[in-house]
Amino acid sequence: MLKANLFGPSMFSILIPSIDIFKYLQLTFKNLKKNSDFNHEIIVFLSSYKQEDIYILSENKIIIKKSQKKTGMCTAVNYISNYATMDYIMYAHDDMYFCPKWDVHLLDEIKLMKDDNFYLSSTLIEPYSGGQIFYDFGENIKEFDEVNLLKKYNDFDFPNINGSNWAPHVISKKTWNRVGGFSREFDPGPSSDPDLNMKLWNDGNRIFKGVSKSRVYHFGSIATKKNNIKRNLGNKKFILKWGFKTKFFIKHFMKSGNNIEIKKNFYNGPLPDLKKNYKYYLELFLNKLNFFYYLIFKKN
């Protein structure tokens, strides 16, 4: 049973774009309903779907927007965000399993905030070493060990961290609308998360927090792999837009690191302004060289 909402209108509108992996999407919305303490609004954008998928979603009271054409993630999420009625927007993938109390821990963090200038993300458990918590509960839906996950998901020692864990993330609807959501030029999706963080940074946000207790199992970008979406294309778009690489942004703005170092980035409050020392300017110079290389030789 879902508990009554103790936060008034402050539940989440959960936005999920999905491209032709309905079995994973079905698992996602089922565990959201089972493992959430609050009755969140779930809005799905279906790209390339079957009519039976619509029936199943409708029976489960999921809000559906759809297109038979493959639609980029940024365009899809921005579109369905127009139908969000809650105070907070959560962006999630269609191959995620939300562990019990995931929403309670995020809402507890929100209650501590003084205003809407924050970006919170859950902590991912993934079946490969690039994840924040590395443990294999199944690389695909056929191998998925839900019983064992529910026994162990709280056993892993992992801190609240500085910077962003990317999806699933929560920001206020006011903030989302103010910065314009995702940037559509990043369709089909790669590097759209750091781009959103960069826009939030420029908007004055300095709270980027990965919440340890809010845990989500992620199979690992099933749709991205299935549709052969190239991540390098997103990196090129990012450097052409902002003048530096995503790695530079993560290091100097987010004060975060690679996946090996990330456990050392304990959250200690709002991020400070940029520390512009000689290392910063040297790396910025090298990034500018890369920018001009892309601008002149690799723009198209």
Sequence and secondary structure as in RCSB ss.txt:
>XXXX:A:sequence
MLKANLFGPSMFSILIPSIDIFKYLQLTFKNLKKNSDFNHEIIVFLSSYKQEDIYILSENKIIIKKSQKKTGMCT
AVNYISNYATMDYIMYAHDDMYFCPKWDVHLLDEIKLMKDDNFYLSSTLIEPYSGGQIFYDFGENIKEFDEVNLL
KKYNDFDFPNINGSNWAPHVISKKTWNRVGGFSREFDPGPSSDPDLNMKLWNDGNRIFKGVSKSRVYHFGSIATK
KNNIKRNLGNKKFILKWGFKTKFFIKHFMKSGNNIEIKKNFYNGPLPDLKKNYKYYLELFLNKLNFFYYLIFKKN
>XXXX:A:secstr
     TTTT  EEEEEEEES HHHHHHHHHHHHHH SS  EEEEEEES  HHHHHHHHHTT EEEEESS   HHH
HHHHHHTT  SSEEEE  TTEEE TTHHHHHHHHHHT SSS  EEEEEEEESSTTSSEE  S SSTTT  HHHHH
HHTT S    EES   SSEEEEHHHHHHHTSS GGGTT TTHHHHHHHHHHHTT   EEEEEEEEEEE   HHHH
HTT  HHHHHHHHHHHHSS HHHHHHHTS    TTTGGG B  SS       HHHHHHHHHHHHHHHHHHHHS  
